[in-house]
Every structure is written in structure tokens, then in C-alpha cells.
Amino acid sequence: MTAALSTYYSQQAARQHRAVVFWFPENKASLELVEQQLQKLQAVFVHQVANFRTLLGTEHTLLYYRLDTSWNANALVGLTGTLQGAGLLLIALDQETADIPSLQHWQGSFPSEQTFHCRSSKELVQWLQGWPIQQTAAQAPRPFIANHMQRQALKQLQQLEGRQALVLYAPRGRGKTATLAHWLGMPYPFTRRFICAPSKLQAAPLLAKAPDAIFLPPDQLATHGFNKQDLLLIDEAATLPMPGQNAALTFPGCLVLATTTEGYEYAGRGFIIRFVHVLKEHFPSLYTIYLEQPMRWQQGDALERANNLAFGLYPNDQVHTSIRPPESHATEATGTVEYVFSHCHKYSHAERFAIFRLLVEAHYQTSPNDIQRLLDDPSQRLLVQWQVTTDTKQVLGVTWLSAEGPIEKSLASSVARGKRRLPGQLLPQAYAYYGKSPALAALRHLRVVRIAVASKYQGFGYGSAALAAITKWAQKHGFDALGTSFGISPELLSFWDKNNWFPVRVGHKPDPASRLPSAIFVHPLTAYSRTELLRLRQYLHCELAFRQHSKTLPAHVSKQLLAAIHQTPMPDKARQRRWQELGSAFAQGELNFLDYLPWLTAALTFNWNKVTSSPHLHVLQSAVESGGDLSVLANTIQLKGKKEALSTLRTICTSLHQQV
């Protein structure tokens, strides 16, 4: 077996491809024996990395992933992107792990001769003992030799001056960081150079080439002073929080943004799609560069191909077309459209690839972990709209559905008080915690997680037809209500409104990739759920009228939401009762301040229970004027920081609502 393993590895290394070995330890002793050897070789133990994102941007020759302790598709895809050509990915698994549907799906994406199955730990150790000799060439420092795409990128970077912006994006392993580092080592016209990255460790290759550069963590961008002669380079820009994004938009000098399209929860795609259009509005000149040719390994690498096939990660068509939109050629489907409800693992590998590719292209943050959940979680379903003709069968549309609830009564009470968070229960948790309606959490909900129609078939009602089919299916299978959560763009608001869904919650914090807050829209299926959800809609109607101070909701979106609610105002006594309910919850630490803020604003506006006579009126008014920013509030009323400001507000509200 040692000879066979050596032959397999040598073939992969000769092509500068990565080797993938699946190892089945015989017992605990053999497991420890191999792991001791791996520790000597300084392998990265993927399953022991608390946050895999901290290693992105680094390079490795040996990765070890023990799947019986953890299986995270995002970590797998992200960290294999750090593995050099001629490197080794060693996967340890037992038979139970090997039967996981998502892992079988990933394994099935490799040609059989492109991986190796090892069942002798003793021989694996013998082979690994020769690893340092085999890896001498791979570990040696490699000089930067630019390929054609990188030369074009360097030429464009060298021409930057004044207030211009450039976006460099690429899949992992394309030499994005190496290209930028090489550019930083060339002569430059800037007075000062600033480098921003998620951590100083990840910025190290760039800082090594630019010793004069100043490192800025993302949370300092908004407060630092810049001038017109400065350069700001932001690596992995998709990780920027909203204040950092806003600081980049108003940067007075030359701005360079770089991001990996398959990394950091796969926000890179969405960042490019959304943020490029915003940049165009703020910079007189904007350039985009895409690096396609692999640098860390050679073209045809089986590991990259398997990741792409299994998780629908390529190509970046949707990213390219968002930057330079092609002419639209929408076409109504011919033949028959079939509607099939099924669990994902029942489809063939080829069918799954078509389904996943549409989900990834249509939704900017669909990640490998999403695909993993679709395959492994029995509560997940797909509605696939198949266009069927005499000769072909194509995916026209895909809707991902998640069955959520009911939550047991005592557990729902803990969720309502903010003491528990339940993964995979977005709707019941939102109703219990934000809505303070545990009764809704006790119902059966069907959530539309994603809905996607192939671009050439959009505009012909197939999305609405999917919702109609889902409504009938959910009623037949005993669900109480439908729900969904999405970034509230005007287009999506119109879509859900015209299909008779209505909003019951609007979030406060915009998603960094979409730059939009999220909304929950619902469609009741029973009389009881309708009564309860209409009550939440009524609360939202009142809340939206007093959200102007929070500055998290654009005025035109708020207006469109109010139009979608179709609601008469709540009686004043009912509004006061809701204020008291949420105020008491906030005082006891069972609600965040942003969800209480609109109701506090209403109380001050209408002087409910003579709140304007409170001895703490100045603090309450300052809290409203802060827009929910506790740092601003702390500064205004001269407290040490956010924690003290929050504690002070809770103390005041405890007294205020006890009196009420």
C-alpha cells in the first residue's frame, strides 16, 4: 500500500495538484500514532481551528481534517484554498461519518483515480516519515512570476492616482495577495499608504513589501483622518462592517479593494455584486480586475474541481454580469413545467449540481454549509421547477424550504426571554423573542429560505407560481403559516406584497454584503395563525412610524413597507400596552435596545403615562437622538462606554415601567 500511496502522490505532485487521502483509522491507538507524526510535520489540524477564517490568506502544504469530531463544509472549502500544489489533504473518517450524505456528495465529485483510500495506519505513518524530503521543493520560497492576468492587474494598479477606486476579485488561490504585495513593492506616488485587513496576521504579506505602510483594523477606518494623497488598500473587503464600508466610500484618496469571491461566509460574491454599484456613485473613476488563473496550484486540480462541483461555486458569471450587465434575453419556458417537492439527497449528482449552481448564482451568500444542511437535515425540502421537453430536462426554478417549529412551551419561554437561541428555527425564535409571542412559536411554520428562477425565465410569473404551489403543499401537510426573511430591496418588497404576503418584522442592522436590513414576511394558513400574525403586523405598523431616529431604514423603503401593511392605526391604549410590555422586557435584559427604541420614541411623543415628567427625561431623549448608538449616548451623557450606557438605560426603564 505504501508504494501505491507513493505512486498516487507522485502523480499529483508532478502536476502541481493537491493530493486527497481518505484514511480509515483501525482504532484509537492507530489514530494517535498517525496524529503524532502529523504534529511532527506541523500539519494544520483543521478540526481544531476555532475560526478557520483566521488562516485564510496563508499557505500550507499539509492539512489534516478529522471528520468524526466536526464536519464544516465552509471550513473545508476555505482552508483547502490555502493548500499549495503538491500539498496533501488528509481526511480521517469512520464508517458512520462516511455515510453522511453531504460528505458522500463531496466525495462523489472526485474522479475515482484522483483520490486515495488508506486503511493501513502503519503504512500511512511510514509514508509520512518521508514527507519532509518530498516537500522540500514545495516549502522553498517561490519567487513571484506574474502570469498574463497579473501583469494586466499590475499595469492597471501602477496607473492609479488621485481619487480613483479599483476592485480586485478572484476565487481563492489565484495570487491576489501576491499580486498586491508585488505592487506595493514598486515605486508609488502616494504620501501615505494604509493597509486594512481582518487581522494584522492576514495583512503580513502586504506589510512585508510595504514597511512604510500603516496597518488599520476595520473598526478604525471610520475614525481615522485621511487626505487626498493617501492610498487605502483593503484586503478581504467583504468582511468590512457597515461603518468601514461607509468610510471607504468617502475616502478622499486612492482606494483599492480586494476580495475573495469564495470566502468569509461567501459574502465576497455579494460584496462585488452590490458594492461595485455603490462605488460608482462615489468615485469618478472605478476599475475592476478579475484573476482567473490558479497560482497556488495548476489548472485541472481535482480538489478545486470537486469543491466547485459539489457546492456550485463556479463560475463567477453572476459577479461579472453584475459589473457589466449583458443585454437581456428573457424567454418563456417551452414544454411542460413540473413541480417536484423532495429532499435534496434524492436527486442525482448531476441534478444537484444544476440545482446548487442556480441557488449560488441567484443568492449572493449561499455557502457550502447551506448545501451541507440541504443534504443532511431532514427538515429541509426543495421545490424544483423542471422545464421538461421531449429531449431535455432543465432546472427552471428552485425554492429551498425549511420546516420550523413547534417549539415546546418551556423552551419557547426561554427563547422569549433571550436565554436560548435555537439553530434552524428562525421564524419561531423571531416570534418568541422579538414579537414576544410564544404562542406563535408553538405552531408549525414552513420558511422559504431561498427562491430562485433562472435569469432567462424571469418575468413570466414562475416565482409567483412556485409560491402558489408551496401554499397548497403546506396546507396539505398541516403547516400553520408560511414565512420568509430577506434583504428589503424595493423589488423584493413588491414581489412578496403582490403575492399577498405581509411584513411582521424589520431588522435594524444592515447586512454588510447587501447593505440592506432584513424583513420577515408571512402568509398565514389557519385562522389562529392569521389572528396572531396580524397582531404582529399591527405592532410593526406602529413601530415604523417611529423608526426615523434609528437611521437604519431608508425613507423610501419605510414608505413602501407601510403601504404593504394595509393597516389602520392601533388604538392608543393598545400601543401603550405594547410599550409597557417591551419596556419591561428591555429593563429585564430580555430585549435589545433597538427594538425598544421606536416605542420609547412613541412614548415621549405622546407623553404616555407622563413620561416627559421623568427625572431622567434628558437621558431618555438623548437615547432617542442617538439613534440607538450606545457609544454616542455614552459620550452625550458622559458615561464610560456602551456597557455603562446600556446598564443606565435598563435601570431607568426598570423604574419607569414599574410605575406604569
C-alpha angles and dihedrals in degrees: 000000000000090000092048092050091047091050092049093048093045091054092052094044093049088060092044087243126139119256119227118200123185109205127194109199113216095214144336093281093055090047091054092046094056093042091053089055091047091052090054088054091050093238118178108249097214095191090057096052106107093201114017091194090073089069097048110113092033126102129230140176100202128041124178121194120184104198099189088072099042140353116195117162093196091056091046095052094039097049097040084061087066093054114106126225110277087027125128131237109196115194118194115199142155127217094267091054092044089060094059105120096224092050091049088049091053093045090049089059091070123083104245094244093052096071134048128222114210123193100166114079092184092058091043089056091049090052093046090053087069092049099100090056092047092049099047092103094043093051096049115104110266120217116233109255110176120222122214095275093047092049089054090049093050091050091053093045092051090056095057118117139145121009101344132132130213128188118202115190135171145149114267118285097032097115096254093146093042090052093050092045091052091050091050089056092057126086113283138193098216126112094213133011124209126191122198125187137150089267139001089245091060090047092051097100089052096044090049089063094042108042090168093057121108117228116223123186113223094255091061097055094086095053103039122100118237136179137206094265094056130106120213117192115188115191120200087012092178088077093061114122117228096266089053091050091051090049090053091051092054096040106135098210138043115322126199119184123189127184140167112233094213105047146074096044087322092283089136093084092049092045091057094043095049106026100049090066091051091049090054089061093053106037126058091215126033127177129187127201127188123198113203108161114089117242103175091056136006129269115277095038108166095214093056091045092051092049091049094047097043097047103028092242101150151109111023091222094133091051094050094046092049089060097041107019114209124219111286118247105176114182131190112235118259126211121020127333111215122198113211125182112197146135112268098241091063092071123087120256092255092049091049091051091055091047095047093045091056091048092050095046094046098044118048097210102042102134138187088259088060090054089046091053093047090055100040107034114080091202090067122090137177130217105203121190107209122197103215124191131164092273107022145045116199135174108252098171142354130203120188113211129193124196109219132181164351096159116197113253100249091044091049088053090054090049091049090054092049093247096118136036119198119206114225094019103096098147101043090044093050092049093048099043106030098025095039086221109129088169090070090050088059091063131085113257132187112206124203099220097177134359119190135173120189108260096241090057098046119119097038099093099260092130091053090045089055091054091050091052091047092052092055093045093049093049090050091051096049104255118156099209146357123230143172140185124213145151104276105240116160090247094055092044089056092048096053093040094054089052090057098253116136135202124254101167139025119193124227106218119068116229108250093228099046097028087219133111116235130246133201114223122187142193114200119218100187134046092244095050089047092055093049096044093047088056090056090048089053091052091049091051090057093042095053091058089063101040095091092098094055091064091207097109122062112233094239091052091049090051092050091048092051089051090052093053096064089197135151114224119275118251111263094244091054090051091051091051090052091049090052092047094050093039092055090047091051092048090053094048093253097118134036121246097246091062091049095044099081090051092048087051090052092048092053092045094052096029092233111198089355092290090161087067091062115123086228094056093121092056092047092049091046089051090055093046090050089066090229094303102136092193090059090046092050090052093047096051094034101247127149098252149307096308093054091045091052092046091050092051093049091051092050092047092049089059093039096053095040087060090049 
